[in-house]
Amino acid sequence: MKLGCVLTFWAPYLSPATLWAAQMLLAGCHAAPAASFPGSPWDVPSEAPGFESLQCEGVTAPESVSTQDTNDGPVEAGFEIKGYTFSEPFHLIVSYDWLILQGPAKPVFEGDPLVLHCRAWQDWPLTQVTFYRDGLALGPPGPNREFSIAVVQEADSGAYHCSAIFKSPGPDSTEITAAVTITVQELFPTPVLRVTPSAEPQERSSVTLSCQTKLSLQRSATRLLFSFYKDGRTVRSRDLSSEFQIPTASEEHSGSYWCEAATDNNQVLKQSPQLEIRVQGPSKPAVPRTLTPAPQKPAAPEMTLTEPPGPSPPLHTPSSEDPCFSSPLRGPDPHLHHQMGILLKHMQDVRALLGYIVMELRDLSSHLKTETTKAASK
């Protein structure tokens, strides 16, 4: 079981006040961030070393024993054991230097304010105070010993330090503090939009959208409000429920959806990636296609014989090699196929009949010539 308070300090000398502070910390007391200077690097009196007072708040003696351990490991939070209540831990660093940078004692999360103090030994007057992050100045030198960010983000993490010049009779050179690492922790991850039963639901079915995210265990009491959007329009705004339900889906509900999770003061706000939802309508039966037979061409006009005809040329029979003819036998209509077969048979009969007529006309013509010759000779 992890002890609720952690004490880390380095100092060549420990004053009675510092020892008393350590005892109070081990007893489970809650303290404010402190920076003390038990020794003096200057040749000046040091009858009263500076320190910050510690206070116990809300000490109770419950009968039950409870701890806050999770699958991800023990959590640095207040817990109870054997009838004692322990506070949340904080880190106390006692520095022995001309100039120090004092930062927050508790973890910093997205949306929190951040305040840094550039403090001198015995609060000696300073001038040309400059704050830095990762070696870059955060502003011009000035008299302000405090640097603050109203709402921090993860991008504000880094190694901070400050520099300043002590006013007379202090040293004339610029003093620089040791770096203090500030890590801004994520309050909650970017939400993910989930849909149940699927992103392609059937029409008239029920659809549930869920905006999924999780608060940090150390800030589990923070209130989150959820909003849902479709195609750039708000469908539900700022509600404690992370779910949005469509009781009866229709094709009108198809579109691009996303959700938004935000703290109640809107200091931290994150949106999910977009999710495409397509409501499927009822399936329609396929309509069979019907082919209309091509209109029949009129029969060829009657031929009038003015003289005995010569041999009849062979009739043109449609073939698959003819590019101008589309064979009806390949048509998908069986009735049309039967009619075309009958037509072809009739054409063949007509061809045979015409051949017979031509032969008869030839015989008649020969007979008439013979009779004419005999009559002329008589």
Buried (B, 14 or more C-beta within 10 A) or exposed (E): EBEBBEBEBEBEEEBEBBEEBBEBBEEBBBBEBBBBBBEEEBEEEBEEBBBBEBEEEEEEEEEEEEEBEEEEEEBBBBBBBEEBBBBBBBBBBBBBBBBBBBBBBEBBBBBBEBBBBBBBBEEBEBEBBBBBBEEEEEEEBEEEBEBEBEBBEEEBBBEBBBBBBBEEEBEEEEBBBEBBEBEBBBBBEEBEBBBEEEBEBBEEBEBBBBBBBEBBEBBEEBEBBBBBBBEEEEBBEEEEEBBBEBEEBEEEBBBEBBBBBBBEEEBBEBBBEBBEBEBBEEEEEEEEEEEEEEEEEEEEEEEEEEEEEEEEEEEEEBEEEEEEEEEBEEBEBEEBBEBBEEEEEEEEEEBEEBEEEBEEBBEEEEEEEEEEEEEEEE
